[in-house]
């Protein structure tokens, strides 16, 4: 097995192949770019020239380094030019037939010690290796797009792959400045295996008319800190490509969560495959364009949801972090706020938490001392809900327990004036069940803030079948005043964010249960390959494993999908009291404060 890997052939000079060739040439490798299309070869050379020129202009490489890299790259339309390569990376179209033909031809061309790598992200490496005369030298080397920028490389072993081949390409990936992650052979590997299930669910959510494409994308960007919403990402990847990956995943898992949403097939069949076609879930300025242009589904800029009710004062019920954060948000926006807890002492402690938060903002220069004092002056505290008698909007932020919330809303029904809007901040419970605890369910709506409320811009506005139009309009207007981004969603478990986020987290746990990949590798894969601010296990430990399990159970009960059943490992950790950072141990251990 050749481990020097100084001469490398890249077969297929599309966007990915060209990007891989650039990375290799800049790292000092002799690169042979092979494509049956002369236009593709010329395009690859032009792309390398332009990309390296930009790198020189930005001071990332010198002019001499650019000249040397370009000299190390040559193109050909003949696979036989790969004869002297120690490593061949194929990135041809994602079909078994084409890839297997490439491997069969390479067997007769390259040295028996050369390593053959497939760039597939969906097909079985084992099945491809079985077509080779030397299956022990075949493995997967999955770069992410754009290859020059993305740090993750998944190194995929089949049951036939020889360890020296894995060691050689892993070392190469590190020399290229990449972060290699070792994974086994199954469709999607780690990053795409988790990512495409999430994207599929987002497509199904849109297809069901549960929420608009704009609201789904905004919810995941603002609620989870993702660089791109799922539907915009599907357009970027290519809807046809996503469908191919999902079909491969479903063929192995038979998990309904991986069965491609019908809308993906409909768009693909119509040629509406995303950015490359100029239209997918969104419409773009041109085929291959990046700018979204208005179409028939684009909400009108001046679209109004009707006249709402006047809101000058707000009541916030609760004494925890979320309640104090919400009270701070409203007070900073100029509302008079009544903060009520189970006792006056608890309410005062919550106000003290707000004072500390405001002081930190002053220290960081985000708030003036005068604004801090004015904000605190707008907040009054009480130990009884009777203080809500005259508020225009009552916001509940107590424990995520349906019975507790129903008792609270029954009390609010008696205390609050007629016409007051009653809002629950539940993240997973049915809003209508809370509303029916009152004699005025038309006045009840969901306002799901995200933690920490002062920093997070998203609010999921949840209408029930009974919510009045003017109540919905009122809450949207309030969101605008407190500088939050409202997204509309119906009253079903998880709303938008949790309904998409927690199945993804659950699937990550299943990967660990199946010994497919380690915690660290999965977290690294999603941060480096998916652009996630935190890996799934980092996030689970922050959210709390008990909270996560409760949400998973609600989703499973609502949708009755076996794929949504909580992973047993999550249940075991919760039963053992390992709840994450708050207990010092979850999926990882933490130093006690």
N, C-alpha and C positions, 0 to 999 in steps of 0.2 A: 504494500500500500504506500503510494507516494505521499509524503507529508510536507514537501517543500512548497508546493502550490505557488510557484512563481509565474507560471503561465496558465491563464484561465480563459476558457471559452464561455461566452454567453450566447445561448441560442434563443433567438427571439428578441427583436429590437423595438418592441413597443415602449410605452412609458416606463414600465418597471424594468425591462431589460436594459434600457438606456441608462436608467438611474443606477442600476447595479454596476454597469460597466464604468460609469463615472467614478463611483466609490472605489472600485478596484484600481483604476488607472491612477487616481490621485494618491493611492496608497502604495504605488510603486510596482504594481503587477503589470505584466505584459498581458494585454486583453485582446482577444479575438472576438469581435461581434459578428454573429452569423444570422442572416435572415434571407429568406427566399425572395423577399421584396427589395428591389433596388431602392425604391422610394423610402422604405423604412431605414435602410442602411444610411442613405444620405441624410435622412432626418435625424438619425442618431448622432452623426458627426456634427451636424449643425447645432443640435441641442447641446452637445458637449462643449462646442466652441462658445456658445452663448452663455452657458452656465458657468464655465470656468472664467470667462471674461467678467461676469458679474462678481465672482468670488475675488478676482484681482481688484476690481473697483471697490469692494467692501473691505479690502485689506486682509482677507482670510488666507490667501495664498499669494506668492510672488509671481511675477511674469515668467520667470524661469521655471517655476514649478508648473505653471500652466503649460508652457511649451513642452516640457518633459512629459506631462500627463497625456497631452494630445499625441505626442510621438509614440506613446506606448499603446495607443488604441488603433486597431486596424479592422476593417470590415470585409466580409466575404458573403457570397451567396451559396457557398459550397461547404457542406458539413465536414468534408474531408480535411478542411483547414484546421480542424480541432485535433488533428492527429498527435501533435506534440503537447497538448494541454494536460496538466496534472489534475485539473478540476474542470468539469463542464457543468454549468448551471443552465438548465432549460427553463424558459419562461414563455413557452408557446401557448396557444389557446387552451383553455381549461376543458379538454376532453381526453378521455382515456386513449382514444384511437390515435390522435395526433401525438400525444406524449409517448405512447408505447412505440410508435413508429420511429420517433427520434431515438429512443433508447436502443431499439433493435439495430438501427444503423450505426450508432456510436459503438456498439459492441465490436463491430468489424473494423472500426477506425482507430480508436484510442488504445493506449497501452492497457494491458490487464491490471496494472497498478493504479490507473487513473481513477479518481472518484467522480461519480455521476450524481448530481444533485437536481432534484426537481423543486421548482418554485411554487408548486401548487399550494393553495390554501383550502382546498376542499376535497381533492381526490385521495384515494388510498395509496400511500407510499409503498406499502407491501405489495399491492396489486401491480404497481408499476415495476417494482423490483423483480417480481416473479417473471417478467418478460425478458429480463436481462440474463446473459450467460454468467454474469458475476453478481448475483443479487447482494452479496456481502458488501459491495462498494457503493450501493445505491442508498441515498438518504434524502431527506427533505431539508431545504434551506429557504425558509420563508422570510423574505424581507417585507417591509411595510412601505407603503407609498406616502410621500416621495422618499425613495431609498436614500438619497444623500442626507436628508434631514432626520428621518426616523431612526431611533437608536436600537429598537428591538429587532432581533433576528431569532426566529424559532428554529432550533436544530432538531429535526424529527427523525427518530430511529424507528425502523421496523424490527420485527423479530429476527430478520435476516442480516441486519446491518452489523458490520464488524466494528468493534470499539475504536480501533485506530483511525477509521474514517471519521467517526464522530469527533474524536480528539483533534484531528487535523483541521476540520472546518470550524470547530469551536475556537481553536487558537486563531484561525484566520479572522473570524468575526471580531475577536478582541483586538487584533492588530488593525482592523478597519475602524476601530473606535466605536464598535457596536456592543450591545449587551446581549450575549447569547443566552437563550433559555432552552433547556433540554426538555423535550416533550415526547410522548409516545405517538403512535400513528392512529389517529382517529380524525374524522372530518372536522375541520375548523380549528384543530389543535387547541391552544388555550385561548388566545385573544379573540379570534374569530368565532371559536366555539361558544364563548360567552356573549360576544358582541352581536352576532347575527340572530340569536334567539331574542334578544332585546329589540333589535330592529324589526324583526318579524312581528312581535307583539305591538309595536308602535304602528306598523302598517295596518294590522288588524283593527286596532283602536280607531284609526282614521277611517277605515272602510266601514266600520259600524256607525259612523257619524256621531261617535261619542264626544269628540272634540275636533276643532278645526286643526288643519295642518300647522297654522301659525301658533296656536295655543299649545299643541303637543310639543313643538320644537322649543318654544319659549320656556315651557315648564321644565324641560330637562336641562336646558342651559342655565336657567336662573335657579332652579331648585337643586341641581346636582353639580353645578360648576363645570358642565361639559363644554368643550370648545364648539360643538355643533349639535344641533337638534337631530333626532333620529331620521326624520324624513328628508331633511337636507343632506344628511350623510348617505342615505340610500341613493339619492340622486348623484352624489359625487362618486360613490363606488360603482354605480351602474346597477339598475334594477334587475337586469338580466343576470348579471354576475351574482348578485345577492340571492336570486332565486336558485341559481345553480348550486351555490354553497349550501343553502337550506335543504335542497333536495338530497344532497349528499349526506348532510347531517341526519335528516329524517330517515334515510334508508338504513342507517345504522342504529339510531336511537329509538325509532318509532314513537318518539315523544311528540304529542300533538303540538307542543310549543314550537317545534321545528318544522311542522308542516307549512310550507309557504302559504302566506295569506293569499287568497284568490286575486286580490288587487295587483299583486306582483306579477302574476301570470297575465292578467288583462293588459297591464301597461306594457309588459314585454312584448306580447303578441301584437300590440298596436304600434310597436317601434318607439314607444315613449320611455326610453331607458334611462333618462336622467340628463345630466349636464351634456354628455357627449352627443345626445340627440337634440338638445335644446329644449327638451320638455320631459318632465317626469311627474313627480308630485308637484313641483313648481314649474314655472315657465321661465326660460332664460333668454338673454338678449341675442344669442346665436348658438348654433351647435358648438359645443366645447366651451361655451361662455360661462362666466361665473356670476354675472349680475342677474339677480331675479327681477323680472319685469311683471307688472300687474297683468292678471288674467281674470277670467270670469269668477274665480273663487276668491279673489283678493278682497278682504274687507274694505269697505269705503272708509277713507280717512275720517270723515265727519259722521260716521255711523253712530247713532245715539240709541241707547236702550230705553228711551222714554224718560219721563219726568220722575224724579225720585222724591224722597222726603227730606226735609231739612234736618241736619244733624249738627248740633252745637256742642253737645255734651255726650261723653262716652263712659259707660261703666265697664270695668274689667273685673271678672270674678276669678280669683285664684291667687296664690302666693308664691308659685314656683318661678323658675327661670323664664318660662314662656310668658306667663302672665305679666311679670315685671317688664319684660322686653316689649310686649305689646303696649302696655301702659306708657312706656317711654316713647314709643313711636307716635302714639296719638298725641301726647303732650307736646312733643317737639313740633308737631304739625299745627299746633295752635288750639287743639281741643281741650276743653275742661274735662278732667278725668277723675272718676271716682274708683279707687282701687279697694276692692272688698275681699277679705279673707275670712277664715273661720274664727279668727279672733283679731282684736285690735292690734295685739302684739305682732301677730304674723303679718298683718297688713303693713305695719310700720317697718318690719324687717325687709319686706319686699320693696318698700319705698327707699330704704337705705341702699338696697342693691342698685336701684335706679340711680341714686346719687353717686355711687361709686362709678357706675358706667359713664355717666355724664362727665365726671371728673377726669376719667381717662381720655375722653374726647377733648376736653380742654387742654390737658397736658400734651396731646398730640397735635394741637392746633386746629382741630376740626370743628371746634365749638368755642364761642367766647364765654367768658365767665358770666356776662350779663344774660346770654341766652340760656346758660345752665340754670341760673337762678329763676328766670322766667318759666322755664320748663317745670322745675320742681314746684313752683308756686301754683301751677295749674293742677297739680295732683293732690287730691285729698284722700285720706284713708278711712276705712271703717271696718267694723267687725260684724256687720249685719247687712243682709241684702236690702233692708229697708232703705238704705242710702241710694238705691237705684230708682227710687220713686219717680224722679223727674228726668232721667237720662233719655236721650233720643236713640241711642244704640247701646245695647248690652252685649258684651263679648265674654263668652265663657271659656276659661282656660284651666280647667281642673283635670283631675286624673282621667286617663283614657279607659273609663269604665262606663258602660251604657247605663247601668242602674244609677250610678252617682250623677251622671249628666241628666238623666230623666228627672230625678228628684230636684236637681237644681232648676231645670226649666219649668217644672211645676211651680216652684217657688217664684221664679221670675214672672210667670204668668199672673200671679196674684199681686206682685209688687209693682211691676213696670206699668207706666201709663199706657192707655190705648194708643196705638199707632207707633209705639216704640219698636225698633227692629231688634230681633233677638238672634244672635249669631253664635254658632259653636265652632271651636277650632279643632274639632276632631280630625285625625289623620286617616282613620280607617272605619269608624263606626257609621251606620246608616243615619244620615241627618234626619230623614223622615221619622225614624223611630224616636228621635229626640223631640222633633216638632209635635208629634202626637201626644206628648206629655203635657201640652198646653191646649187651651181652648182657642188658640189663634195660630194654627200651623202655617197660615199664609204669611205670617210675619217672621217666620224662622228660615234661616239660611246658613250655609257653611262658609266660614272664612278661615281657610287653613293657612296659617302663617308658617314660616320655616325658621328653624333655630340656627343662629341667634336672630331674633326678629328685627332688631335695629339694623343689622347688616344685610340680611337676605331680602332681595327685591320681590320675590314671588309671593303671590297670594292666590290659592285656588278658591274660586268662588263657586260654591256648590248649591245648585238649585234642586229642590225636590219637585215632585209633580204638583205640590200644593203651594209652593212659594209664589207670592204675588209679583207681578212685573215691576211694580214701583219699588219693592224691596230689593230686587236684583239691581235695578238702576241706582238705588241709593248706595248700595255697597260698592258698585263699580266707581261711583263718583267719590266715595270716601277713599277708595284705594288710590285714586289719582291725587287726592289732596295729601295723603300721607306718603306719596312718592313710591308706591308699590306698583308692580306690574300684575294686573289681574288676568287670570285665565279662567274661562268658563268650562265647567265640566258637570256631568250628571251625577246623581246620587247613587254611586255604586262603590264597592270596596276599593280602597287604594287611590281613588280619583285618578289623576294622571301619573304623578311622580311615583308614588309608592307602588302603583299597579305595574309600572315598568321596571322600577329599581329593584324591588325585593325578589322577584323571580330570578333576576340576574345574580343577585347575591346568593340565593338558594342554590343555583346551578354551580356557582363557584365552590360552595361547600361540598356539593356532590363530587366535584372533581377531586377534592382532597380525600373524601371517603373512599373513592375508587383507586386511590394511590396513583392517579394519573399525573399529577404535578404537585409541587410543594407550595406551601403558603407563600413563600418569598417569590417563587417563580411566577405564580399567578398574579400576585400584586404587581410585580415588575412588568409583566406582560400587559396588564391593563393600563398602567401609567405610561409606559413607553410606547405601546402599540396602539392604544385607544385614546390617549390624551386625557385620561381620567385624573383628577386631582389627587385621589387616593385610591389605593387598591381595594378590592372588595373586603379583605379581612381587616385591613386598617379601618375601613368604614364601619364594618360590623362591630368592632370593638369600641368605636366611638359612640355609635348609636345605642349600643347596649344589646346584648344577645337576647335578653328577655323581651325587650321592646320589639326586636326583629322577629322573634318567634311568634309573638302575639299578632303582628301584622301578617305574617305568613299564614297563620291559622285562619285569620279573617278572609284572606284572599282565597284560600283553599275552600273554605265553607261557602263563599259566594259563588265561585266559578266551577266548583266540583271537578276540576281538572286534576288528574293524578300527577301531572308534571308539577303542580303547584304545592303538593304535599311537602311540609317542612322536612328538610334533610334530617335523618336520625341523629347525626353528629351534633346538630344545633340543639336538638331536644336534650341530648345527653349532657352537653355543657351547661345548659340552663339548669337542669336537674341537679348538677353538681355545684351550683352556685357560682360558676365561672361566667360572669355576665359582661366581661369586657374591662375597659379602663376603670370604671367606677368601683370594681371589686379587686382590681390589681391583676386579674387574670381572665382571659377570654380565649381567643385563638392564640394569643401571645401573652407573655407575662410582662408586668409593668412594675416599676419601682413604686413602693408605697409612699404617699406624700406625708 
